[in-house]
Amino acid sequence: MASTTYAASVADGIRAAKPDLIGYVPSVSVAPVITDLSEQDGGARVFPLSREEEAIGVLGALPLAGGFGAIVMQDNGFGNALTALTTFSIAYHLPLLIVANTRGGLGEYNSMIHTFSQYAPALLARIGVPVFELDRRSTPQDWAAVVEEAGTHARMTFRPVAVLAHFWATDGKGA
């Protein structure tokens, strides 16, 4: 499906990665992605979680039962999720697709968010989580392809993989 918006493309990419369950930490920034996923799926496999480390624990455990999970969140949530990522998903070689909206870049209205979010890509790389970044230099179709390929990469390498999506720099209106 050729999506016309970046949010719909991210949702298409997540669906194409074929996760068994999709969890999200609610945020206005990722709401269009969640809405698309929920509407297409009827909400049966898409559900909210209260915090990012909870999302890592719940969806990261799926491979232990033969499944595969995806998480949609904001990149500043990696601060909450670091212990769960390093001592569970990474340590036990559990594949997981994480798609995170970036904060702190172009169009960011909250100046305090820069103190963590600008370091998220390097922090994730440092702990061994592959990071793929998407911004306005790529088409929505490229976004869908990268998200799907990141899911494949997570499964092939038996580890979590993060896609950082710069929604605020795509159309000036968020996702």
Secondary structure, 3 states (H helix, E strand, C coil): CCCCCHHHHHHHHHHHCCCCEEEECCCCCCHHHHHHHHHHHCCCCEEECCCHHHHHHHHHCHHHHCCCEEEEEEHHHHHHHHHHHHHHHHCCCCCEEEEEECCCCCCCCCHHHHHHHCCHHHHHHHCCCCEEEECCCCCHHHHHHHHHHHHHHHHHHCCEEEEEECHHHCCCCCC
